[in-house]
Amino acid sequence: MVCALSTALSDTDCFNVLNAASLDIVLPCYNPDPDWEKAVIHSFKAICNALQDVAIRLLIVNDGSVLYAGKEAPEAISRAIPFFQWISYYPNKGKGAALREGMRHSDADITIYTDIDFPYQEASLVEIFELLRHGKADVVAGVKDAGYYNGVPLGRRIISRLLRGMTAIFLGIRITDTQCGLKGMNAKGRAVFLQTTIDRYLFDLEFIYLASHTRDLQLRPHAIRLKESTRFTRMNAGILLQESLNFVRIIIRRFAT
């Protein structure tokens, strides 16, 4: 079951209905940290200040959380943000499934997704929006800048570099840094995202693979920057095993078409 909660529009600099440009920011939410809503409000307002001529909506998809995602958090966000939609379902399905649910609710000119803790600098999100707004691409994939791995645990660095190498060898796509959690797209890119089927870690790879093989769709990488305060969680061995099977599925799809 999916339920949605929306606030009414209010008179605010963050939502200028006279401007044709519109942006939906989609966040997946699963057992977030305590007081997570404060970080969301802070980052959203920073983006609003940078894009004062843009109609901005926030969509959060609660992916079957059992911690820190009760009614108090969305109610606090709805009081602080002019146009906000809370989409909730049970049980947990995975980040890919959550983002597809958010994309199905998105109808803005441009949709950008990132993580619930806004781990990347707001300026990076704004840069991706501007590239899309000015028609420089249909999909802009954030890729890690040179300093990204400085604060990343060794295990994650190994997994990330191994995946990039295997992506280059077996899938032959130009953008091998597929797992960065900041991507933007127009309506054409959104339609491709909704063709993905993977529910968890490798949905990003599946999306970039599909976008790379979609005729007349322009895919562009863009270097993004992490916030210094970003913390990384440990990768679950069970999920890694499942995702290795998903990687094989993508390889089979490549050679079957």
Phi and psi restraints in degrees (value plus and minus 20) as a CYANA .aco file:
   2 VAL   PHI    -137.0   -97.0
   2 VAL   PSI     111.5   151.5
   3 CYS   PHI    -145.6  -105.6
   3 CYS   PSI     129.8   169.8
   4 ALA   PHI    -151.4  -111.4
   4 ALA   PSI     122.6   162.6
   5 LEU   PHI    -144.8  -104.8
   5 LEU   PSI     105.9   145.9
   6 SER   PHI    -145.1  -105.1
   6 SER   PSI     129.5   169.5
   7 THR   PHI    -118.4   -78.4
   7 THR   PSI     139.7   179.7
   8 ALA   PHI     -97.8   -57.8
   8 ALA   PSI     140.4   180.4
   9 LEU   PHI     -89.4   -49.4
   9 LEU   PSI     127.8   167.8
  10 SER   PHI    -151.2  -111.2
  10 SER   PSI     144.3   184.3
  11 ASP   PHI     -99.7   -59.7
  11 ASP   PSI      82.8   122.8
  12 THR   PHI    -171.5  -131.5
  12 THR   PSI     133.8   173.8
  13 ASP   PHI     -84.5   -44.5
  13 ASP   PSI     -40.8    -0.8
  14 CYS   PHI     -97.0   -57.0
  14 CYS   PSI     -32.4     7.6
  15 PHE   PHI    -158.6  -118.6
  15 PHE   PSI      73.3   113.3
  16 ASN   PHI    -120.1   -80.1
  16 ASN   PSI      78.5   118.5
  17 VAL   PHI     -91.3   -51.3
  17 VAL   PSI     -30.6     9.4
  18 LEU   PHI    -100.6   -60.6
  18 LEU   PSI     -33.2     6.8
  19 ASN   PHI    -116.1   -76.1
  19 ASN   PSI     116.7   156.7
  20 ALA   PHI     -91.7   -51.7
  20 ALA   PSI     -47.4    -7.4
  21 ALA   PHI     -88.1   -48.1
  21 ALA   PSI     116.6   156.6
  22 SER   PHI    -160.3  -120.3
  22 SER   PSI     129.9   169.9
  23 LEU   PHI    -157.8  -117.8
  23 LEU   PSI     109.7   149.7
  24 ASP   PHI    -127.1   -87.1
  24 ASP   PSI     108.6   148.6
  25 ILE   PHI    -126.0   -86.0
  25 ILE   PSI     100.3   140.3
  26 VAL   PHI    -129.5   -89.5
  26 VAL   PSI     107.7   147.7
  27 LEU   PHI    -143.3  -103.3
  27 LEU   PSI     107.0   147.0
  28 PRO   PHI    -102.7   -62.7
  28 PRO   PSI     123.3   163.3
  29 CYS   PHI    -152.1  -112.1
  29 CYS   PSI      99.8   139.8
  30 TYR   PHI    -162.8  -122.8
  30 TYR   PSI      93.8   133.8
  31 ASN   PHI      24.8    64.8
  31 ASN   PSI      39.8    79.8
  32 PRO   PHI     -89.9   -49.9
  32 PRO   PSI     150.3   190.3
  33 ASP   PHI     -87.2   -47.2
  33 ASP   PSI     137.4   177.4
  34 PRO   PHI     -77.1   -37.1
  34 PRO   PSI     123.4   163.4
  35 ASP   PHI      42.9    82.9
  35 ASP   PSI       4.5    44.5
  36 TRP   PHI     -79.8   -39.8
  36 TRP   PSI     -50.5   -10.5
  37 GLU   PHI     -83.7   -43.7
  37 GLU   PSI     -47.5    -7.5
  38 LYS   PHI     -86.4   -46.4
  38 LYS   PSI     -61.3   -21.3
  39 ALA   PHI     -86.6   -46.6
  39 ALA   PSI     -58.3   -18.3
  40 VAL   PHI     -82.2   -42.2
  40 VAL   PSI     -67.5   -27.5
  41 ILE   PHI     -81.3   -41.3
  41 ILE   PSI     -64.2   -24.2
  42 HIS   PHI     -80.7   -40.7
  42 HIS   PSI     -68.1   -28.1
  43 SER   PHI     -88.2   -48.2
  43 SER   PSI     -60.1   -20.1
  44 PHE   PHI     -82.4   -42.4
  44 PHE   PSI     -62.1   -22.1
  45 LYS   PHI     -86.6   -46.6
  45 LYS   PSI     -54.5   -14.5
  46 ALA   PHI     -83.9   -43.9
  46 ALA   PSI     -59.5   -19.5
  47 ILE   PHI     -87.8   -47.8
  47 ILE   PSI     -61.4   -21.4
  48 CYS   PHI     -78.1   -38.1
  48 CYS   PSI     -62.9   -22.9
  49 ASN   PHI     -84.0   -44.0
  49 ASN   PSI     -51.6   -11.6
  50 ALA   PHI    -101.3   -61.3
  50 ALA   PSI     -41.7    -1.7
  51 LEU   PHI    -147.7  -107.7
  51 LEU   PSI      42.0    82.0
  52 GLN   PHI     -91.6   -51.6
  52 GLN   PSI     -33.0     7.0
  53 ASP   PHI    -119.5   -79.5
  53 ASP   PSI      -6.6    33.4
  54 VAL   PHI    -136.4   -96.4
  54 VAL   PSI     117.8   157.8
  55 ALA   PHI     -99.8   -59.8
  55 ALA   PSI      94.0   134.0
  56 ILE   PHI    -138.3   -98.3
  56 ILE   PSI     112.1   152.1
  57 ARG   PHI    -144.8  -104.8
  57 ARG   PSI     124.2   164.2
  58 LEU   PHI    -129.0   -89.0
  58 LEU   PSI     107.2   147.2
  59 LEU   PHI    -140.3  -100.3
  59 LEU   PSI     101.2   141.2
  60 ILE   PHI    -134.2   -94.2
  60 ILE   PSI     109.5   149.5
  61 VAL   PHI    -127.3   -87.3
  61 VAL   PSI      90.5   130.5
  62 ASN   PHI    -101.1   -61.1
  62 ASN   PSI      86.4   126.4
  63 ASP   PHI    -109.8   -69.8
  63 ASP   PSI      41.2    81.2
  64 GLY   PHI      49.0    89.0
  64 GLY   PSI      16.0    56.0
  65 SER   PHI     -85.2   -45.2
  65 SER   PSI     128.7   168.7
  66 VAL   PHI    -139.0   -99.0
  66 VAL   PSI     -23.7    16.3
  67 LEU   PHI    -148.0  -108.0
  67 LEU   PSI     114.7   154.7
  68 TYR   PHI      38.4    78.4
  68 TYR   PSI       5.2    45.2
  69 ALA   PHI    -152.3  -112.3
  69 ALA   PSI      13.5    53.5
  70 GLY   PHI     -94.2   -54.2
  70 GLY   PSI    -191.4  -151.4
  71 LYS   PHI     -88.1   -48.1
  71 LYS   PSI     -42.7    -2.7
  72 GLU   PHI     -83.6   -43.6
  72 GLU   PSI     -62.4   -22.4
  73 ALA   PHI     -85.0   -45.0
  73 ALA   PSI     -72.8   -32.8
  74 PRO   PHI     -82.8   -42.8
  74 PRO   PSI     -51.9   -11.9
  75 GLU   PHI     -86.4   -46.4
  75 GLU   PSI     -58.9   -18.9
  76 ALA   PHI     -84.2   -44.2
  76 ALA   PSI     -59.9   -19.9
  77 ILE   PHI     -86.9   -46.9
  77 ILE   PSI     -62.2   -22.2
  78 SER   PHI     -84.5   -44.5
  78 SER   PSI     -48.3    -8.3
  79 ARG   PHI     -94.2   -54.2
  79 ARG   PSI     -47.1    -7.1
  80 ALA   PHI    -118.8   -78.8
  80 ALA   PSI     -40.3    -0.3
  81 ILE   PHI    -138.4   -98.4
  81 ILE   PSI     113.0   153.0
  82 PRO   PHI     -84.1   -44.1
  82 PRO   PSI     -58.1   -18.1
  83 PHE   PHI    -159.6  -119.6
  83 PHE   PSI      90.9   130.9
  84 PHE   PHI    -158.9  -118.9
  84 PHE   PSI     116.5   156.5
  85 GLN   PHI    -145.7  -105.7
  85 GLN   PSI     107.9   147.9
  86 TRP   PHI    -127.9   -87.9
  86 TRP   PSI      96.8   136.8
  87 ILE   PHI    -133.1   -93.1
  87 ILE   PSI     106.0   146.0
  88 SER   PHI    -156.9  -116.9
  88 SER   PSI     119.2   159.2
  89 TYR   PHI    -170.3  -130.3
  89 TYR   PSI     145.2   185.2
  90 TYR   PHI    -159.5  -119.5
  90 TYR   PSI     127.6   167.6
  91 PRO   PHI    -105.1   -65.1
  91 PRO   PSI    -194.9  -154.9
  92 ASN   PHI     -79.9   -39.9
  92 ASN   PSI     115.9   155.9
  93 LYS   PHI    -137.7   -97.7
  93 LYS   PSI     -46.2    -6.2
  94 GLY   PHI     101.9   141.9
  94 GLY   PSI     138.7   178.7
  95 LYS   PHI     -81.6   -41.6
  95 LYS   PSI     -62.3   -22.3
  96 GLY   PHI     -80.7   -40.7
  96 GLY   PSI     -64.7   -24.7
  97 ALA   PHI     -83.0   -43.0
  97 ALA   PSI     -60.7   -20.7
  98 ALA   PHI     -82.9   -42.9
  98 ALA   PSI     -63.8   -23.8
  99 LEU   PHI     -89.0   -49.0
  99 LEU   PSI     -55.5   -15.5
 100 ARG   PHI     -81.9   -41.9
 100 ARG   PSI     -59.3   -19.3
 101 GLU   PHI     -82.0   -42.0
 101 GLU   PSI     -62.5   -22.5
 102 GLY   PHI     -83.4   -43.4
 102 GLY   PSI     -61.5   -21.5
 103 MET   PHI     -82.8   -42.8
 103 MET   PSI     -54.0   -14.0
 104 ARG   PHI     -86.4   -46.4
 104 ARG   PSI     -43.6    -3.6
 105 HIS   PHI    -113.4   -73.4
 105 HIS   PSI     -26.6    13.4
 106 SER   PHI    -110.6   -70.6
 106 SER   PSI     112.0   152.0
 107 ASP   PHI    -155.8  -115.8
 107 ASP   PSI       0.4    40.4
 108 ALA   PHI     -96.8   -56.8
 108 ALA   PSI     147.1   187.1
 109 ASP   PHI     -78.7   -38.7
 109 ASP   PSI     -58.7   -18.7
 110 ILE   PHI    -154.2  -114.2
 110 ILE   PSI     118.2   158.2
 111 THR   PHI    -142.9  -102.9
 111 THR   PSI     112.1   152.1
 112 ILE   PHI    -145.9  -105.9
 112 ILE   PSI     114.6   154.6
 113 TYR   PHI    -138.2   -98.2
 113 TYR   PSI     127.8   167.8
 114 THR   PHI    -170.8  -130.8
 114 THR   PSI    -190.5  -150.5
 115 ASP   PHI    -111.1   -71.1
 115 ASP   PSI     140.5   180.5
 116 ILE   PHI     -83.1   -43.1
 116 ILE   PSI     -45.0    -5.0
 117 ASP   PHI    -113.8   -73.8
 117 ASP   PSI     -10.3    29.7
 118 PHE   PHI      23.6    63.6
 118 PHE   PSI      44.4    84.4
 119 PRO   PHI     -92.6   -52.6
 119 PRO   PSI     -36.2     3.8
 120 TYR   PHI    -121.3   -81.3
 120 TYR   PSI     131.9   171.9
 121 GLN   PHI     -80.7   -40.7
 121 GLN   PSI     120.0   160.0
 122 GLU   PHI     -78.5   -38.5
 122 GLU   PSI     -51.5   -11.5
 123 ALA   PHI     -80.8   -40.8
 123 ALA   PSI     -53.9   -13.9
 124 SER   PHI     -85.8   -45.8
 124 SER   PSI     -61.0   -21.0
 125 LEU   PHI     -84.0   -44.0
 125 LEU   PSI     -61.3   -21.3
 126 VAL   PHI     -83.7   -43.7
 126 VAL   PSI     -60.4   -20.4
 127 GLU   PHI     -81.3   -41.3
 127 GLU   PSI     -62.3   -22.3
 128 ILE   PHI     -83.1   -43.1
 128 ILE   PSI     -62.8   -22.8
 129 PHE   PHI     -79.2   -39.2
 129 PHE   PSI     -65.0   -25.0
 130 GLU   PHI     -84.3   -44.3
 130 GLU   PSI     -58.4   -18.4
 131 LEU   PHI     -80.7   -40.7
 131 LEU   PSI     -62.2   -22.2
 132 LEU   PHI     -92.0   -52.0
 132 LEU   PSI     -61.3   -21.3
 133 ARG   PHI     -81.1   -41.1
 133 ARG   PSI     -55.6   -15.6
 134 HIS   PHI    -113.2   -73.2
 134 HIS   PSI      -5.3    34.7
 135 GLY   PHI      51.2    91.2
 135 GLY   PSI       4.6    44.6
 136 LYS   PHI     -99.4   -59.4
 136 LYS   PSI     -33.0     7.0
 137 ALA   PHI    -188.4  -148.4
 137 ALA   PSI     143.9   183.9
 138 ASP   PHI    -114.2   -74.2
 138 ASP   PSI     -51.0   -11.0
 139 VAL   PHI    -154.7  -114.7
 139 VAL   PSI     109.8   149.8
 140 VAL   PHI    -136.2   -96.2
 140 VAL   PSI      98.9   138.9
 141 ALA   PHI    -121.7   -81.7
 141 ALA   PSI      99.6   139.6
 142 GLY   PHI     -84.5   -44.5
 142 GLY   PSI     115.3   155.3
 143 VAL   PHI    -145.7  -105.7
 143 VAL   PSI     132.4   172.4
 144 LYS   PHI     -93.2   -53.2
 144 LYS   PSI     114.2   154.2
 145 ASP   PHI     -98.3   -58.3
 145 ASP   PSI     159.0   199.0
 146 ALA   PHI     -81.2   -41.2
 146 ALA   PSI     -50.1   -10.1
 147 GLY   PHI    -111.9   -71.9
 147 GLY   PSI     -17.8    22.2
 148 TYR   PHI     -78.6   -38.6
 148 TYR   PSI     -65.6   -25.6
 149 TYR   PHI     -97.3   -57.3
 149 TYR   PSI     -23.2    16.8
 150 ASN   PHI     -79.7   -39.7
 150 ASN   PSI     -56.6   -16.6
 151 GLY   PHI    -127.9   -87.9
 151 GLY   PSI      -4.7    35.3
 152 VAL   PHI    -115.5   -75.5
 152 VAL   PSI     111.8   151.8
 153 PRO   PHI     -75.8   -35.8
 153 PRO   PSI     131.2   171.2
 154 LEU   PHI     -75.8   -35.8
 154 LEU   PSI     -63.9   -23.9
 155 GLY   PHI     -79.3   -39.3
 155 GLY   PSI     -63.6   -23.6
 156 ARG   PHI     -86.7   -46.7
 156 ARG   PSI     -57.2   -17.2
 157 ARG   PHI     -83.1   -43.1
 157 ARG   PSI     -63.0   -23.0
 158 ILE   PHI     -84.0   -44.0
 158 ILE   PSI     -66.9   -26.9
 159 ILE   PHI     -81.2   -41.2
 159 ILE   PSI     -64.4   -24.4
 160 SER   PHI     -83.1   -43.1
 160 SER   PSI     -65.7   -25.7
 161 ARG   PHI     -91.1   -51.1
 161 ARG   PSI     -54.9   -14.9
 162 LEU   PHI     -84.2   -44.2
 162 LEU   PSI     -64.2   -24.2
 163 LEU   PHI     -83.4   -43.4
 163 LEU   PSI     -60.6   -20.6
 164 ARG   PHI     -83.2   -43.2
 164 ARG   PSI     -61.3   -21.3
 165 GLY   PHI     -84.2   -44.2
 165 GLY   PSI     -64.6   -24.6
 166 MET   PHI     -86.9   -46.9
 166 MET   PSI     -55.0   -15.0
 167 THR   PHI     -82.7   -42.7
 167 THR   PSI     -64.1   -24.1
 168 ALA   PHI     -83.9   -43.9
 168 ALA   PSI     -61.5   -21.5
 169 ILE   PHI     -93.6   -53.6
 169 ILE   PSI     -67.2   -27.2
 170 PHE   PHI    -115.0   -75.0
 170 PHE   PSI     -44.4    -4.4
 171 LEU   PHI    -129.6   -89.6
 171 LEU   PSI     -40.0     0.0
 172 GLY   PHI      41.4    81.4
 172 GLY   PSI      15.2    55.2
 173 ILE   PHI    -123.0   -83.0
 173 ILE   PSI     132.9   172.9
 174 ARG   PHI     -90.4   -50.4
 174 ARG   PSI     -60.3   -20.3
 175 ILE   PHI    -113.2   -73.2
 175 ILE   PSI      89.1   129.1
 176 THR   PHI    -116.6   -76.6
 176 THR   PSI     -36.7     3.3
 177 ASP   PHI    -106.1   -66.1
 177 ASP   PSI      55.8    95.8
 178 THR   PHI    -108.0   -68.0
 178 THR   PSI     -37.8     2.2
 179 GLN   PHI    -113.9   -73.9
 179 GLN   PSI     -15.5    24.5
 180 CYS   PHI     -83.3   -43.3
 180 CYS   PSI     111.6   151.6
 181 GLY   PHI    -106.6   -66.6
 181 GLY   PSI      16.0    56.0
 182 LEU   PHI    -160.2  -120.2
 182 LEU   PSI      89.6   129.6
 183 LYS   PHI    -162.2  -122.2
 183 LYS   PSI     128.3   168.3
 184 GLY   PHI    -151.8  -111.8
 184 GLY   PSI     138.5   178.5
 185 MET   PHI    -181.5  -141.5
 185 MET   PSI     136.8   176.8
 186 ASN   PHI    -111.9   -71.9
 186 ASN   PSI    -189.2  -149.2
 187 ALA   PHI     -82.0   -42.0
 187 ALA   PSI     -55.8   -15.8
 188 LYS   PHI     -84.2   -44.2
 188 LYS   PSI     -63.0   -23.0
 189 GLY   PHI     -87.3   -47.3
 189 GLY   PSI     -55.1   -15.1
 190 ARG   PHI     -83.1   -43.1
 190 ARG   PSI     -59.1   -19.1
 191 ALA   PHI     -82.7   -42.7
 191 ALA   PSI     -56.7   -16.7
 192 VAL   PHI     -89.3   -49.3
 192 VAL   PSI     -61.8   -21.8
 193 PHE   PHI     -78.0   -38.0
 193 PHE   PSI     -58.5   -18.5
 194 LEU   PHI     -91.2   -51.2
 194 LEU   PSI     -26.5    13.5
 195 GLN   PHI    -105.2   -65.2
 195 GLN   PSI     -29.6    10.4
 196 THR   PHI     -88.4   -48.4
 196 THR   PSI     135.4   175.4
 197 THR   PHI    -147.3  -107.3
 197 THR   PSI     -35.2     4.8
 198 ILE   PHI     -97.2   -57.2
 198 ILE   PSI     112.7   152.7
 199 ASP   PHI    -110.2   -70.2
 199 ASP   PSI     -42.8    -2.8
 200 ARG   PHI    -140.8  -100.8
 200 ARG   PSI    -156.6  -116.6
 201 TYR   PHI     -71.4   -31.4
 201 TYR   PSI     -63.3   -23.3
 202 LEU   PHI    -109.5   -69.5
 202 LEU   PSI      -7.0    33.0
 203 PHE   PHI     -81.1   -41.1
 203 PHE   PSI     -54.0   -14.0
 204 ASP   PHI     -80.8   -40.8
 204 ASP   PSI     -66.6   -26.6
 205 LEU   PHI     -81.7   -41.7
 205 LEU   PSI     -64.2   -24.2
 206 GLU   PHI     -79.7   -39.7
 206 GLU   PSI     -62.5   -22.5
 207 PHE   PHI     -82.1   -42.1
 207 PHE   PSI     -68.2   -28.2
 208 ILE   PHI     -85.2   -45.2
 208 ILE   PSI     -57.6   -17.6
 209 TYR   PHI     -80.8   -40.8
 209 TYR   PSI     -68.6   -28.6
 210 LEU   PHI     -84.3   -44.3
 210 LEU   PSI     -62.6   -22.6
 211 ALA   PHI     -83.7   -43.7
 211 ALA   PSI     -57.8   -17.8
 212 SER   PHI     -85.3   -45.3
 212 SER   PSI     -45.1    -5.1
 213 HIS   PHI    -129.7   -89.7
 213 HIS   PSI      -2.2    37.8
 214 THR   PHI    -119.1   -79.1
 214 THR   PSI      99.4   139.4
 215 ARG   PHI     -83.1   -43.1
 215 ARG   PSI     121.1   161.1
 216 ASP   PHI      46.0    86.0
 216 ASP   PSI      -1.1    38.9
 217 LEU   PHI    -131.4   -91.4
 217 LEU   PSI     105.9   145.9
 218 GLN   PHI    -115.1   -75.1
 218 GLN   PSI      98.4   138.4
 219 LEU   PHI    -130.2   -90.2
 219 LEU   PSI     111.2   151.2
 220 ARG   PHI    -155.3  -115.3
 220 ARG   PSI     111.9   151.9
 221 PRO   PHI    -102.7   -62.7
 221 PRO   PSI     134.8   174.8
 222 HIS   PHI    -168.4  -128.4
 222 HIS   PSI     104.2   144.2
 223 ALA   PHI     -87.5   -47.5
 223 ALA   PSI     110.2   150.2
 224 ILE   PHI    -140.8  -100.8
 224 ILE   PSI     147.0   187.0
 225 ARG   PHI    -143.5  -103.5
 225 ARG   PSI     114.7   154.7
 226 LEU   PHI     -97.0   -57.0
 226 LEU   PSI     132.8   172.8
 227 LYS   PHI     -98.1   -58.1
 227 LYS   PSI     126.5   166.5
 228 GLU   PHI     -83.7   -43.7
 228 GLU   PSI     -45.0    -5.0
 229 SER   PHI    -103.8   -63.8
 229 SER   PSI     -22.1    17.9
 230 THR   PHI     -86.0   -46.0
 230 THR   PSI     113.0   153.0
 231 ARG   PHI    -135.6   -95.6
 231 ARG   PSI     125.3   165.3
 232 PHE   PHI    -130.7   -90.7
 232 PHE   PSI     122.0   162.0
 233 THR   PHI    -112.4   -72.4
 233 THR   PSI     141.3   181.3
 234 ARG   PHI     -97.3   -57.3
 234 ARG   PSI     121.1   161.1
 235 MET   PHI     -93.0   -53.0
 235 MET   PSI     116.0   156.0
 236 ASN   PHI    -101.5   -61.5
 236 ASN   PSI     108.7   148.7
 237 ALA   PHI     -82.1   -42.1
 237 ALA   PSI     -57.2   -17.2
 238 GLY   PHI     -84.5   -44.5
 238 GLY   PSI     -60.8   -20.8
 239 ILE   PHI     -85.8   -45.8
 239 ILE   PSI     -59.3   -19.3
 240 LEU   PHI     -80.9   -40.9
 240 LEU   PSI     -60.1   -20.1
 241 LEU   PHI     -84.3   -44.3
 241 LEU   PSI     -66.1   -26.1
 242 GLN   PHI     -81.7   -41.7
 242 GLN   PSI     -60.5   -20.5
 243 GLU   PHI     -92.0   -52.0
 243 GLU   PSI     -46.4    -6.4
 244 SER   PHI     -84.8   -44.8
 244 SER   PSI     -54.0   -14.0
 245 LEU   PHI     -88.9   -48.9
 245 LEU   PSI     -57.6   -17.6
 246 ASN   PHI     -85.4   -45.4
 246 ASN   PSI     -55.2   -15.2
 247 PHE   PHI     -82.9   -42.9
 247 PHE   PSI     -62.0   -22.0
 248 VAL   PHI     -82.5   -42.5
 248 VAL   PSI     -58.4   -18.4
 249 ARG   PHI     -80.3   -40.3
 249 ARG   PSI     -60.5   -20.5
 250 ILE   PHI     -87.4   -47.4
 250 ILE   PSI     -60.4   -20.4
 251 ILE   PHI     -81.1   -41.1
 251 ILE   PSI     -64.8   -24.8
 252 ILE   PHI     -80.7   -40.7
 252 ILE   PSI     -60.9   -20.9
 253 ARG   PHI     -80.4   -40.4
 253 ARG   PSI     -59.7   -19.7
 254 ARG   PHI     -81.1   -41.1
 254 ARG   PSI     -67.6   -27.6
 255 PHE   PHI    -103.8   -63.8
 255 PHE   PSI     -29.5    10.5
 256 ALA   PHI    -108.5   -68.5
 256 ALA   PSI     -33.8     6.2
